[in-house]
Amino acid sequence: MNARIFSLAAIGTALALSACSPKSGQNTAAESSAPAADGGKGIKLLNVSYDVARDFYKEYNPLFAKEYQAKHNGETVDIQQSHGGSSKQALSVANGLAADVVTMNQTSDIELLEQKGLIKPDWAKRLPDNAVPYTSTTVFLVRKGNPKQIKDWPDLTKNGVQIVIANPKTTGNGRYAFLGAYGYGLKANNGDENKAKEFAAALLKNAPVFENGGRAATTTFSQRNIGDVLITFENEANHVSKKLAPNQFEIVYPSYTILSESPVAAVDSVVEKKGTRAAAEEYLQYLWSKPAQELAAKLYLRPRDAEVLAAHKADFPEIETFSPNEKFGPWEGIMKKYFSDGGLVDQLSPKK
């Protein structure tokens, strides 16, 4: 059995990060930015999304609702949100949660729904950029002054350094963190897999807590003061260091890290049954609009729009990244090799 604490308490305490954020996995209606013109009988959509996307969609939903109402002669759209670990969210949809759209942080979660027959195989071709409206990357969040002098991945393997990380077996945030470390280990050791495994094992040894979502990991690190470093997405690290607790934390960019992509799709089986396809597709298409891309940049998500990205260049340091698919192959193989029961994460994690 892995010597890991799968913290459940952090689910509830995650609310401390944002007073207006919904609980992980709980559906909450987004406020409309315009008054209802039809007695509240407008379109209703459910967006099932990953954990740390809640801040983006909290602002995006009323932005889209206002645009939709203006475009459709006063008809309203009410968007509800459900947030949690990306793969757990995908499983919820596969098991019957009636999402109109899914906005995940790795392709395999949408591919699961494709395999279940809920999403048609051409989903990535229906939208620009293979249906990825913004990207992020994996960074380190440390306490003010960086007391453990963490500069790069090797520093996370040192004795006395405690890491906080989302569960790599069930969350996209945790998987990107593990693959980022493993990818660095491969590069630093000229592709030697055995040495990369040793490096990843040393890192996992310093991670006594596997949290059940990216936001829960953030809460453990920033609110419960556990750990010396949080491995998380760039946007989440900025959320903490610039908004939640200014002057208490610092972001460290590793020399080589992983590119994370957040694909989106309409759930065909649901929108066809509910008759919400047109609204769901508009909702997703609007993610590439200038206002939505500006919002992404404001919240430290790297926008696809080149002009918007250039305008926010100061917020996004140039770093060397790698694509998980280019380095490790398709997500189906990645999931089986690294994150399945008995996979590499299990093999490298300390045993009791």
MIDO-785219 format. One record per residue (C-alpha): residue number from 1; residue in three letters; x negated, y negated, z negated. Coordinates in Angstrom, 1 decimal. Last residue first. Layout:
N
(atom NUM; ALA; (X; Y; Z))
...
END
This chain:
352
(atom 352; LYS; (-4.7; -0.9; -3.9))
(atom 351; LYS; (-5.6; -1.5; -0.3))
(atom 350; PRO; (-7.2; -4.6; 1.2))
(atom 349; SER; (-5.8; -5.6; 4.6))
(atom 348; LEU; (-7.9; -4.5; 7.6))
(atom 347; GLN; (-5.9; -1.4; 8.6))
(atom 346; ASP; (-2.5; -3.1; 7.9))
(atom 345; VAL; (-3.5; -6.1; 10.0))
(atom 344; LEU; (-4.8; -3.7; 12.7))
(atom 343; GLY; (-1.7; -1.7; 13.1))
(atom 342; GLY; (-0.4; 1.0; 10.7))
(atom 341; ASP; (3.1; -0.5; 10.9))
(atom 340; SER; (3.0; -2.8; 13.9))
(atom 339; PHE; (1.2; -6.1; 13.8))
(atom 338; TYR; (-2.2; -5.8; 15.6))
(atom 337; LYS; (-2.0; -3.1; 18.3))
(atom 336; LYS; (1.8; -2.9; 18.8))
(atom 335; MET; (2.5; -6.6; 18.6))
(atom 334; ILE; (-0.4; -7.5; 20.9))
(atom 333; GLY; (0.6; -4.9; 23.4))
(atom 332; GLU; (4.1; -6.4; 23.7))
(atom 331; TRP; (2.7; -9.9; 23.6))
(atom 330; PRO; (0.8; -9.4; 26.8))
(atom 329; GLY; (-3.0; -9.4; 26.8))
(atom 328; PHE; (-5.4; -10.2; 24.0))
(atom 327; LYS; (-7.6; -13.0; 25.2))
(atom 326; GLU; (-5.5; -14.4; 28.1))
(atom 325; ASN; (-2.3; -13.6; 26.3))
(atom 324; PRO; (-3.4; -15.2; 23.0))
(atom 323; SER; (-4.4; -18.4; 24.9))
(atom 322; PHE; (-7.6; -20.0; 23.7))
(atom 321; THR; (-8.4; -23.3; 22.2))
(atom 320; GLU; (-11.3; -25.8; 22.2))
(atom 319; ILE; (-10.3; -29.0; 20.5))
(atom 318; GLU; (-9.5; -32.5; 21.7))
(atom 317; PRO; (-8.0; -34.3; 18.7))
(atom 316; PHE; (-4.2; -35.0; 18.9))
(atom 315; ASP; (-3.0; -38.0; 17.0))
(atom 314; ALA; (-5.2; -40.5; 18.8))
(atom 313; LYS; (-4.0; -39.2; 22.2))
(atom 312; HIS; (-0.4; -40.3; 21.5))
(atom 311; ALA; (0.0; -42.4; 24.6))
(atom 310; ALA; (-1.8; -39.7; 26.6))
(atom 309; LEU; (0.6; -37.0; 25.4))
(atom 308; VAL; (3.6; -39.1; 26.4))
(atom 307; GLU; (2.1; -39.7; 29.8))
(atom 306; ALA; (1.3; -36.0; 30.3))
(atom 305; ASP; (4.7; -34.8; 29.3))
(atom 304; ARG; (4.2; -31.4; 27.8))
(atom 303; PRO; (4.2; -32.7; 24.3))
(atom 302; ARG; (1.8; -31.6; 21.5))
(atom 301; LEU; (3.9; -31.3; 18.4))
(atom 300; TYR; (2.7; -33.9; 15.8))
(atom 299; LEU; (6.2; -35.0; 14.7))
(atom 298; LYS; (5.9; -38.3; 16.7))
(atom 297; ALA; (4.7; -36.3; 19.6))
(atom 296; ALA; (7.8; -34.1; 19.6))
(atom 295; LEU; (10.0; -37.2; 19.3))
(atom 294; GLU; (8.3; -38.7; 22.3))
(atom 293; GLN; (8.9; -35.5; 24.2))
(atom 292; ALA; (12.6; -35.6; 23.2))
(atom 291; PRO; (13.0; -39.3; 24.2))
(atom 290; LYS; (11.1; -38.7; 27.6))
(atom 289; SER; (13.3; -35.7; 28.5))
(atom 288; TRP; (11.8; -32.2; 28.5))
(atom 287; LEU; (13.8; -31.0; 25.5))
(atom 286; TYR; (16.9; -32.2; 27.4))
(atom 285; GLN; (16.8; -29.0; 29.4))
(atom 284; LEU; (17.5; -27.0; 26.3))
(atom 283; TYR; (20.6; -28.8; 25.2))
(atom 282; GLU; (21.8; -29.0; 28.8))
(atom 281; GLU; (21.5; -25.3; 29.1))
(atom 280; ALA; (23.5; -24.8; 25.9))
(atom 279; ALA; (26.2; -27.2; 27.0))
(atom 278; ALA; (26.6; -25.5; 30.4))
(atom 277; ARG; (26.5; -22.0; 28.9))
(atom 276; THR; (29.1; -22.7; 26.2))
(atom 275; GLY; (31.9; -20.5; 27.4))
(atom 274; LYS; (31.9; -18.4; 24.2))
(atom 273; LYS; (31.4; -15.0; 25.9))
(atom 272; GLU; (29.0; -16.3; 28.5))
(atom 271; VAL; (27.1; -18.4; 26.0))
(atom 270; VAL; (26.7; -15.3; 23.7))
(atom 269; SER; (25.5; -12.7; 26.3))
(atom 268; ASP; (23.2; -15.2; 27.9))
(atom 267; VAL; (21.3; -16.3; 24.8))
(atom 266; ALA; (19.9; -19.5; 26.1))
(atom 265; ALA; (16.1; -19.7; 25.9))
(atom 264; VAL; (13.2; -21.5; 24.3))
(atom 263; PRO; (9.5; -20.8; 24.1))
(atom 262; SER; (7.2; -22.2; 21.4))
(atom 261; GLU; (3.6; -21.9; 22.4))
(atom 260; SER; (0.6; -21.6; 20.1))
(atom 259; LEU; (-3.0; -22.2; 21.3))
(atom 258; ILE; (-5.6; -20.5; 19.2))
(atom 257; THR; (-8.7; -21.8; 17.6))
(atom 256; TYR; (-12.3; -22.6; 18.2))
(atom 255; SER; (-14.3; -25.2; 16.3))
(atom 254; PRO; (-11.8; -25.3; 13.4))
(atom 253; TYR; (-9.9; -28.5; 12.8))
(atom 252; VAL; (-9.7; -29.4; 9.2))
(atom 251; ILE; (-6.6; -31.4; 8.0))
(atom 250; GLU; (-6.8; -33.2; 4.6))
(atom 249; PHE; (-4.5; -33.2; 1.6))
(atom 248; GLN; (-3.4; -35.5; -1.3))
(atom 247; ASN; (-3.6; -38.9; 0.4))
(atom 246; PRO; (-0.1; -38.7; 1.7))
(atom 245; ALA; (2.1; -36.0; 0.2))
(atom 244; LEU; (5.2; -35.1; 2.3))
(atom 243; LYS; (4.6; -37.5; 5.2))
(atom 242; LYS; (1.0; -37.7; 6.4))
(atom 241; SER; (-0.7; -34.6; 4.8))
(atom 240; VAL; (2.3; -32.4; 4.7))
(atom 239; HIS; (3.9; -33.1; 8.0))
(atom 238; ASN; (0.4; -33.2; 9.6))
(atom 237; ALA; (-0.3; -29.7; 8.5))
(atom 236; GLU; (3.1; -28.6; 9.8))
(atom 235; ASN; (2.4; -30.1; 13.2))
(atom 234; GLU; (-1.0; -28.5; 13.4))
(atom 233; PHE; (0.4; -25.0; 12.7))
(atom 232; THR; (-0.8; -23.2; 9.6))
(atom 231; ILE; (-3.7; -21.8; 7.6))
(atom 230; LEU; (-3.4; -23.2; 4.1))
(atom 229; VAL; (-6.6; -23.7; 2.1))
(atom 228; ASP; (-7.7; -23.6; -1.6))
(atom 227; GLY; (-4.8; -21.6; -3.0))
(atom 226; ILE; (-1.8; -22.1; -5.1))
(atom 225; ASN; (-0.7; -25.7; -6.0))
(atom 224; ARG; (3.0; -24.7; -6.4))
(atom 223; GLN; (4.1; -27.7; -4.3))
(atom 222; SER; (1.4; -27.9; -1.6))
(atom 221; PHE; (0.2; -24.3; -1.2))
(atom 220; THR; (3.3; -22.4; -2.1))
(atom 219; THR; (5.5; -24.8; -0.4))
(atom 218; THR; (3.4; -24.7; 2.8))
(atom 217; ALA; (3.6; -20.9; 2.8))
(atom 216; ALA; (7.4; -21.1; 2.4))
(atom 215; ARG; (7.5; -23.4; 5.4))
(atom 214; GLY; (5.5; -21.0; 7.5))
(atom 213; GLY; (7.7; -18.0; 6.6))
(atom 212; ASN; (7.8; -14.9; 4.4))
(atom 211; GLU; (4.6; -15.7; 2.5))
(atom 210; PHE; (1.6; -13.4; 2.4))
(atom 209; VAL; (-0.3; -14.2; -0.8))
(atom 208; PRO; (-3.6; -12.7; -1.9))
(atom 207; ALA; (-5.4; -14.1; 1.1))
(atom 206; ASN; (-9.2; -13.9; 0.4))
(atom 205; LYS; (-9.4; -10.2; 1.4))
(atom 204; LEU; (-7.7; -11.2; 4.7))
(atom 203; LEU; (-10.7; -13.3; 5.6))
(atom 202; ALA; (-13.2; -10.5; 4.9))
(atom 201; ALA; (-11.1; -8.1; 6.9))
(atom 200; ALA; (-11.0; -10.6; 9.9))
(atom 199; PHE; (-14.8; -10.8; 9.9))
(atom 198; GLU; (-15.2; -7.0; 9.7))
(atom 197; LYS; (-12.7; -6.6; 12.5))
(atom 196; ALA; (-14.6; -9.1; 14.6))
(atom 195; LYS; (-17.8; -7.2; 13.9))
(atom 194; ASN; (-16.2; -3.9; 15.1))
(atom 193; GLU; (-14.7; -5.7; 18.1))
(atom 192; ASP; (-18.1; -7.0; 19.4))
(atom 191; GLY; (-17.0; -9.7; 22.0))
(atom 190; ASN; (-20.1; -11.8; 21.7))
(atom 189; ASN; (-20.0; -11.9; 17.9))
(atom 188; ALA; (-18.9; -15.5; 17.4))
(atom 187; LYS; (-16.4; -15.1; 20.3))
(atom 186; LEU; (-14.8; -12.0; 18.8))
(atom 185; GLY; (-14.6; -13.4; 15.3))
(atom 184; TYR; (-13.0; -16.6; 16.6))
(atom 183; GLY; (-10.4; -14.5; 18.4))
(atom 182; TYR; (-9.8; -12.6; 15.2))
(atom 181; ALA; (-9.3; -15.8; 13.2))
(atom 180; GLY; (-6.9; -17.3; 15.7))
(atom 179; LEU; (-5.2; -13.9; 16.0))
(atom 178; PHE; (-4.6; -13.9; 12.3))
(atom 177; ALA; (-3.3; -17.5; 12.2))
(atom 176; TYR; (-1.2; -17.0; 15.3))
(atom 175; ARG; (0.4; -14.0; 13.7))
(atom 174; GLY; (1.1; -15.8; 10.4))
(atom 173; ASN; (2.9; -18.7; 12.1))
(atom 172; GLY; (4.8; -16.2; 14.3))
(atom 171; THR; (6.2; -14.5; 11.3))
(atom 170; THR; (6.9; -10.8; 10.4))
(atom 169; LYS; (3.6; -8.9; 10.4))
(atom 168; PRO; (1.3; -11.9; 10.0))
(atom 167; ASN; (3.0; -13.0; 6.8))
(atom 166; ALA; (2.5; -16.7; 6.3))
(atom 165; ILE; (-0.9; -17.7; 5.0))
(atom 164; VAL; (-2.4; -19.1; 1.8))
(atom 163; ILE; (-6.2; -18.6; 1.4))
(atom 162; GLN; (-8.2; -18.5; -1.7))
(atom 161; VAL; (-12.0; -19.2; -1.5))
(atom 160; GLY; (-14.0; -17.9; -4.3))
(atom 159; ASN; (-16.2; -15.6; -2.2))
(atom 158; LYS; (-16.6; -16.9; 1.3))
(atom 157; THR; (-14.5; -15.6; 4.2))
(atom 156; LEU; (-12.6; -18.8; 4.8))
(atom 155; ASP; (-15.9; -20.6; 5.4))
(atom 154; PRO; (-16.5; -18.5; 8.4))
(atom 153; TRP; (-13.4; -20.0; 10.1))
(atom 152; ASP; (-14.7; -23.6; 10.1))
(atom 151; LYS; (-15.3; -26.6; 7.9))
(atom 150; ILE; (-14.2; -25.7; 4.4))
(atom 149; GLN; (-16.2; -27.6; 1.9))
(atom 148; LYS; (-14.5; -25.9; -1.1))
(atom 147; PRO; (-13.6; -29.3; -2.7))
(atom 146; ASN; (-12.2; -30.7; 0.6))
(atom 145; GLY; (-12.0; -34.2; -0.8))
(atom 144; LYS; (-8.2; -34.1; -0.9))
(atom 143; ARG; (-6.9; -30.5; -0.7))
(atom 142; VAL; (-7.2; -28.4; 2.4))
(atom 141; LEU; (-5.0; -27.8; 5.4))
(atom 140; PHE; (-6.5; -25.6; 8.1))
(atom 139; VAL; (-5.6; -25.6; 11.8))
(atom 138; THR; (-3.6; -23.4; 14.2))
(atom 137; THR; (-2.4; -25.0; 17.5))
(atom 136; SER; (0.7; -26.6; 18.8))
(atom 135; THR; (2.7; -26.6; 22.1))
(atom 134; TYR; (5.7; -28.3; 23.5))
(atom 133; PRO; (8.6; -27.7; 25.9))
(atom 132; VAL; (7.8; -24.0; 26.5))
(atom 131; ALA; (10.3; -22.5; 29.0))
(atom 130; ASN; (7.7; -21.3; 31.4))
(atom 129; ASP; (6.4; -24.8; 31.8))
(atom 128; PRO; (9.8; -26.1; 33.2))
(atom 127; LEU; (13.1; -24.2; 32.6))
(atom 126; ARG; (14.9; -21.4; 34.3))
(atom 125; LYS; (11.8; -19.4; 35.0))
(atom 124; ALA; (11.3; -18.3; 31.4))
(atom 123; TRP; (14.9; -16.8; 31.2))
(atom 122; ASP; (14.6; -14.7; 34.3))
(atom 121; PRO; (14.9; -11.4; 32.5))
(atom 120; LYS; (18.4; -12.1; 31.2))
(atom 119; ILE; (19.0; -12.5; 27.5))
(atom 118; LEU; (21.2; -10.3; 25.3))
(atom 117; GLY; (20.2; -7.0; 27.0))
(atom 116; LYS; (18.4; -5.7; 23.9))
(atom 115; GLN; (15.1; -5.8; 25.9))
(atom 114; GLU; (15.7; -9.5; 26.6))
(atom 113; LEU; (16.4; -10.1; 22.9))
(atom 112; LEU; (13.0; -8.6; 22.2))
(atom 111; GLU; (11.4; -10.6; 24.9))
(atom 110; ILE; (12.7; -13.7; 23.1))
(atom 109; ASP; (10.7; -12.7; 20.0))
(atom 108; SER; (7.7; -11.6; 22.1))
(atom 107; THR; (7.4; -15.1; 23.6))
(atom 106; GLN; (6.2; -16.7; 20.3))
(atom 105; ASN; (7.3; -19.7; 18.4))
(atom 104; MET; (11.1; -19.4; 18.8))
(atom 103; THR; (13.9; -21.7; 20.0))
(atom 102; VAL; (17.0; -19.5; 20.5))
(atom 101; VAL; (20.1; -20.8; 22.0))
(atom 100; ASP; (23.8; -19.9; 21.8))
(atom 99; ALA; (23.1; -17.8; 18.7))
(atom 98; ALA; (25.8; -15.4; 17.7))
(atom 97; LEU; (24.0; -13.5; 14.9))
(atom 96; GLY; (24.7; -9.9; 15.9))
(atom 95; ASN; (21.8; -7.6; 15.1))
(atom 94; ALA; (19.6; -8.8; 18.0))
(atom 93; VAL; (20.2; -12.4; 16.7))
(atom 92; SER; (19.1; -11.4; 13.2))
(atom 91; LEU; (16.1; -9.6; 14.7))
(atom 90; ALA; (15.1; -12.8; 16.5))
(atom 89; GLN; (15.4; -14.7; 13.3))
(atom 88; LYS; (13.2; -12.2; 11.5))
(atom 87; SER; (10.7; -12.5; 14.3))
(atom 86; SER; (10.5; -16.3; 14.0))
(atom 85; GLY; (10.4; -16.5; 10.2))
(atom 84; GLY; (13.4; -18.6; 9.1))
(atom 83; HIS; (15.7; -21.3; 10.4))
(atom 82; SER; (19.4; -21.5; 11.4))
(atom 81; GLN; (20.7; -24.7; 12.8))
(atom 80; GLN; (24.2; -25.9; 13.8))
(atom 79; ILE; (24.7; -28.2; 16.7))
(atom 78; ASP; (28.0; -30.1; 17.1))
(atom 77; VAL; (28.7; -31.4; 20.6))
(atom 76; THR; (31.2; -34.2; 21.3))
(atom 75; GLU; (33.2; -35.1; 24.3))
(atom 74; GLY; (33.1; -38.9; 24.7))
(atom 73; ASN; (33.1; -39.1; 28.5))
(atom 72; HIS; (30.6; -36.3; 29.1))
(atom 71; LYS; (27.3; -38.2; 29.6))
(atom 70; ALA; (27.7; -40.5; 26.6))
(atom 69; GLN; (28.7; -37.6; 24.4))
(atom 68; TYR; (25.8; -35.5; 25.6))
(atom 67; GLU; (23.2; -38.3; 25.1))
(atom 66; LYS; (24.5; -38.9; 21.5))
(atom 65; ALA; (24.4; -35.2; 20.7))
(atom 64; PHE; (20.9; -34.9; 22.1))
(atom 63; LEU; (19.5; -37.4; 19.7))
(atom 62; PRO; (21.6; -36.0; 16.9))
(atom 61; ASN; (20.1; -32.6; 17.5))
(atom 60; TYR; (16.5; -33.8; 18.0))
(atom 59; GLU; (16.0; -35.3; 14.6))
(atom 58; LYS; (16.9; -32.2; 12.5))
(atom 57; TYR; (15.5; -30.2; 15.4))
(atom 56; PHE; (12.0; -31.4; 14.8))
(atom 55; ASP; (12.0; -31.1; 11.1))
(atom 54; ARG; (13.5; -27.6; 11.2))
(atom 53; ALA; (10.8; -26.3; 13.5))
(atom 52; VAL; (8.8; -25.1; 10.5))
(atom 51; ASP; (10.8; -21.9; 10.1))
(atom 50; TYR; (11.6; -20.6; 13.5))
(atom 49; SER; (14.9; -21.2; 15.3))
(atom 48; VAL; (18.4; -20.0; 15.8))
(atom 47; ASN; (20.3; -22.8; 17.5))
(atom 46; LEU; (24.1; -22.5; 17.2))
(atom 45; LEU; (26.3; -24.6; 19.5))
(atom 44; LYS; (29.7; -26.1; 19.0))
(atom 43; ILE; (31.5; -28.0; 21.8))
(atom 42; GLY; (34.1; -30.6; 20.8))
(atom 41; LYS; (37.2; -30.2; 18.7))
(atom 40; GLY; (36.4; -32.7; 16.0))
(atom 39; GLY; (39.4; -34.9; 16.6))
(atom 38; ASP; (38.4; -35.6; 20.2))
(atom 37; ALA; (36.4; -38.8; 20.1))
(atom 36; ALA; (34.0; -37.8; 17.4))
(atom 35; PRO; (31.9; -40.6; 16.1))
(atom 34; ALA; (28.3; -40.8; 17.5))
(atom 33; SER; (25.0; -39.7; 16.1))
(atom 32; SER; (26.5; -36.3; 15.2))
(atom 31; GLU; (25.3; -34.8; 12.0))
(atom 30; ALA; (23.8; -31.3; 12.3))
(atom 29; ALA; (25.8; -28.5; 10.9))
(atom 28; THR; (23.9; -26.1; 8.7))
(atom 27; ASN; (23.2; -22.4; 9.2))
(atom 26; GLN; (21.0; -20.8; 6.5))
(atom 25; GLY; (18.1; -18.7; 7.5))
(atom 24; SER; (15.5; -20.7; 5.6))
(atom 23; LYS; (17.4; -23.3; 3.6))
(atom 22; PRO; (18.4; -26.5; 5.4))
(atom 21; SER; (16.2; -29.6; 5.5))
(atom 20; CYS; (17.5; -32.8; 4.1))
(atom 19; ALA; (15.5; -33.0; 1.0))
(atom 18; SER; (12.4; -31.9; 2.8))
(atom 17; LEU; (9.5; -30.2; 1.3))
(atom 16; ALA; (11.3; -29.4; -2.0))
(atom 15; LEU; (13.6; -27.2; 0.0))
(atom 14; ALA; (10.8; -24.6; 0.3))
(atom 13; THR; (11.3; -23.9; -3.4))
(atom 12; GLY; (14.2; -21.5; -2.6))
(atom 11; ILE; (12.3; -19.4; -0.1))
(atom 10; ALA; (9.1; -19.7; -2.1))
(atom 9; ALA; (10.5; -17.4; -4.8))
(atom 8; LEU; (10.5; -14.5; -2.4))
(atom 7; SER; (6.7; -14.1; -2.2))
(atom 6; PHE; (5.4; -11.0; -0.4))
(atom 5; ILE; (2.5; -10.4; -2.7))
(atom 4; ARG; (-0.2; -8.4; -1.0))
(atom 3; ALA; (-2.4; -5.6; -2.1))
(atom 2; ASN; (-1.3; -3.4; 0.9))
(atom 1; MET; (0.0; 0.0; 0.0))
END
